[in-house]
Amino acid sequence: MSVSSVVLLELKAIDLSFGSSQVLKQLSLEVREGEIYSLIGPNGAGKSSVINIINGIYQPQSGQIIFAGQVLHNYKAKHAPYLGIARTFQNLALFKQMSVLDNVLTGRVLKSRHSLLGALLSLPSTQKNDDLQRFKAEEILKLLNLQEYRDQLVSSLSYGLQKRVELARALAAEPQFLLLDEPMAGMNHAEKRSIAKFIQKINQQLNITIFMIEHDLAVVMDISDHIVVLDYGKKIAEGTPQQIQEHPEVLSAYLGIQAL
Ligand SMILES: Nc1ncnc2c1ncn2[C@@H]1O[C@H](COP(=O)(O)OP(=O)(O)OP(=O)(O)O)[C@@H](O)[C@H]1O
């Protein structure tokens, strides 16, 4: 997807505290439509807290969240799917004793016009709706090369495949903005490369803006359009991968690496 000049998400002067500990300090950021936008920084910098704010799980003490031109007031996690915001979690959150297809179908709840009465009466419209949901879920499985696992229990799959199923389930909601919390955590090199390709495919083919936290800097540098570096809840740098790689403060003081 080409990056547009339209800002899809804006955080303005966000402050977040838990008790006496201030986690985010006057944090502002802008994510443009079509971007793969990555947030990096040391452990405890506040990255997951940012995702939890964008997803409505945490409510900041002050600041504004503006999504698609709308200031969000009293914003909670239950509102996110209606805005077209979906997410994956740092630790897998799947129904492990259900099949891959059924897990993806759970992601279609909002898109389904299924009524309980219709189901009880086996109305033709209910059957049509089920067929549509299944068709959409199958399309996503195809996109992520998961068809061959469709009927397998999630618990029987490798960790890398389970992460891909989680991605599929998030996509089932047809989001316009996808939050990925460490999508490559715990993966081997080949699995990381493969998930990176799928993230690019989702961005380009489905026109979904991606907001990602990831510790693997090589992958972040490889696929991101824009990177923000957070430390102690403050933005210390932002720019293209090249600008970030050349930022001496980021490299030496905060990420503790010499060169990428
Ligand atoms: N619900 C909470 N209650 C209390 N403190 C919290 C809560 N959520 C986050 N914190 C604190 O906020 C700080 C930032 O945590 P956060 O998980 O956002 O950092 P992070 O950059 O995502 O770290 P990591 O890379 O290790 O996942 C930490 O000190 C953490 O303990």
The ligand as an SDF file (V2000), in Angstrom:
LIG
                    3D

 31 33  0  0  0  0  0  0  0  0999 V2000
   -1.3430   -2.2440   34.0100 N   0  0  0  0  0  0  0  0  0  0  0  0
   -0.2090   -1.7740   34.5240 C   0  0  0  0  0  0  0  0  0  0  0  0
   -0.1000   -1.5160   35.8400 N   0  0  0  0  0  0  0  0  0  0  0  0
    1.0520   -1.0340   36.3640 C   0  0  0  0  0  0  0  0  0  0  0  0
    2.1600   -0.7710   35.6450 N   0  0  0  0  0  0  0  0  0  0  0  0
    2.1060   -1.0170   34.3250 C   0  0  0  0  0  0  0  0  0  0  0  0
    0.9250   -1.5280   33.6890 C   0  0  0  0  0  0  0  0  0  0  0  0
    1.1770   -1.6540   32.3570 N   0  0  0  0  0  0  0  0  0  0  0  0
    2.4460   -1.2450   32.1730 C   0  0  0  0  0  0  0  0  0  0  0  0
    2.9970   -0.8700   33.3510 N   0  0  0  0  0  0  0  0  0  0  0  0
    4.3660   -0.3680   33.5440 C   0  0  0  0  0  0  0  0  0  0  0  0
    4.6400    0.5450   32.5240 O   0  0  0  0  0  0  0  0  0  0  0  0
    6.0000    0.4650   32.1170 C   0  0  0  0  0  0  0  0  0  0  0  0
    6.0380    0.2570   30.6220 C   0  0  0  0  0  0  0  0  0  0  0  0
    5.5300   -1.0260   30.3200 O   0  0  0  0  0  0  0  0  0  0  0  0
    5.2420   -1.4990   28.8460 P   0  0  0  0  0  0  0  0  0  0  0  0
    4.8000   -2.9280   28.9220 O   0  0  0  0  0  0  0  0  0  0  0  0
    4.3420   -0.5340   28.1820 O   0  0  0  0  0  0  0  0  0  0  0  0
    6.7010   -1.4110   28.2150 O   0  0  0  0  0  0  0  0  0  0  0  0
    7.2810   -2.0790   26.8960 P   0  0  0  0  0  0  0  0  0  0  0  0
    8.1380   -1.0590   26.2630 O   0  0  0  0  0  0  0  0  0  0  0  0
    6.1810   -2.6570   26.0890 O   0  0  0  0  0  0  0  0  0  0  0  0
    8.1800   -3.2390   27.4960 O   0  0  0  0  0  0  0  0  0  0  0  0
    8.5820   -4.6720   26.8590 P   0  0  0  0  0  0  0  0  0  0  0  0
    9.4310   -4.3870   25.6600 O   0  0  0  0  0  0  0  0  0  0  0  0
    9.3610   -5.3010   27.9630 O   0  0  0  0  0  0  0  0  0  0  0  0
    7.3080   -5.3950   26.5420 O   0  0  0  0  0  0  0  0  0  0  0  0
    6.6080   -0.6940   32.9000 C   0  0  0  0  0  0  0  0  0  0  0  0
    7.3170   -0.1500   33.9820 O   0  0  0  0  0  0  0  0  0  0  0  0
    5.4180   -1.4650   33.3610 C   0  0  0  0  0  0  0  0  0  0  0  0
    5.6730   -2.1200   34.5680 O   0  0  0  0  0  0  0  0  0  0  0  0
  1  2  1  0
  2  3  1  0
  2  7  2  0
  3  4  2  0
  4  5  1  0
  5  6  2  0
  6  7  1  0
  6 10  1  0
  7  8  1  0
  8  9  2  0
  9 10  1  0
 10 11  1  0
 11 12  1  0
 11 30  1  0
 12 13  1  0
 13 14  1  0
 13 28  1  0
 14 15  1  0
 15 16  1  0
 16 17  2  0
 16 18  1  0
 16 19  1  0
 19 20  1  0
 20 21  2  0
 20 22  1  0
 20 23  1  0
 23 24  1  0
 24 25  2  0
 24 26  1  0
 24 27  1  0
 28 29  1  0
 28 30  1  0
 30 31  1  0
M  END
$$$$
